[in-house]
Amino acid sequence: MARENILVVEDEEEIQELVRYNLAKEGFSVTCAGSGEEALQKVRRQLPALVVLDLMLPGLDGLEVCKVLKGDAATRDVAVVMLTAKGEEADIVTGLELGADDYITKPFSPRVLIARIRAVLRRRATEPAGETAVIRIHNLVIHPGRHEVTVDDEPVTLTSTEFRVLHVLARRPGWVYTRLQIAEAVHGVDYPVTDRSVDVQIVALRKKLAAAGRYIETVRGVGYKLKE
């Protein structure tokens, strides 16, 4: 994992330097940006493995940067760890809904930040066997290798988090998953995610899948399953 490039997007110089120093000490190659616009320029110039993204930035804010990254086929697979003072549940849900891989609030421990970054990169690098097999359910097709979803041969644009939630459910049609199981499968064990954020992702999935959204069924008092 050493020498993977990480882009740190933070407008406060002291925090930017703190994050840069600790990541560099751990062997990562680190690039920094002080605004959303600069961050997008640097991502397009050299694709990083992960972006540490502050939300409160001058000009284009962090949520908009994340939306741009996840909405572009060339950058949507870049991992995003949000690092911000905005710690309300609504902010966390919004960040996850846009496709962020993790969300860390300030003040923070550099050791915890690095551990969470390593966990995100490890999840991205170690897909179990069979994870890339194409899944077909009714008129819904999921292509993990290409990170593509189609309904009736029409492409459906999903955030990386929405895609992973759908993929988790689709691997075992008819199998009921609790919200905790979905969160752990998507983000890892002990991830600080709420039931509400999982529900938000399911609602967004159903909306984007249109008529095919009915395949995602709610199992009252338990969780969700994908209809066989």
TAMOPE-V883714 format. One line per field, one symbol per residue. ss: DSSP state (H for helix, E for strand, L for the rest). phi: phi as a letter, one per 40 degrees, with the letter a starting at -180 (. if undefined). burial: # if it has 9 or more other C-alpha atoms within 8 Angstrom, else .. A space follows every 10 residues. Layout:
ss=???
phi=???
burial=???
This chain:
ss=LLLLEEEEEL LLHHHHHHHH HHHHHLLLEE EEELLHHHHH HHHHHLLLLE EEELLLLLLL LHHHHHHHHH LLLLLLLLEE EEEELLLLHH HHHHHHHLLL LEEEELLLLH HHHHHHHHHH HHHHHLLLLL LLLLEEELLE EEELLLLEEE ELLEEELLLH HHHHHHHHHH HLLLLLEEHH HHHHHHHLLL LLLLHHHHHH HHHHHHHHHH HHHHHEEEEL LLEEEELL
phi=.cgccbcbba ccdccdcccd dcccccgccb bbabaccccc cccccaccca bcbcccbcgc cccccccccc cbdcbccccb bcbaccbcdc cccccccchc caabcccbcd ccdccccccc cccccbccdg ccccbbbfcb bbbdccfbbb bfgccbcbcc cccccccdcc cbdgccbccc ccccccbhcg ccbcddcccc ccdccdcccf dcccccbcbd gbibabcc
burial=...####### #....#.### .###...### ########## .##...#### #####.#..# ###.###.## #...##.### ####...... ###.###### #####....# ..##.##### #.#....... ...##...## ####...### #....#.### ########## ..#..####. .#######.. ......##.# ##.###.##. .##..##.#. .#####..
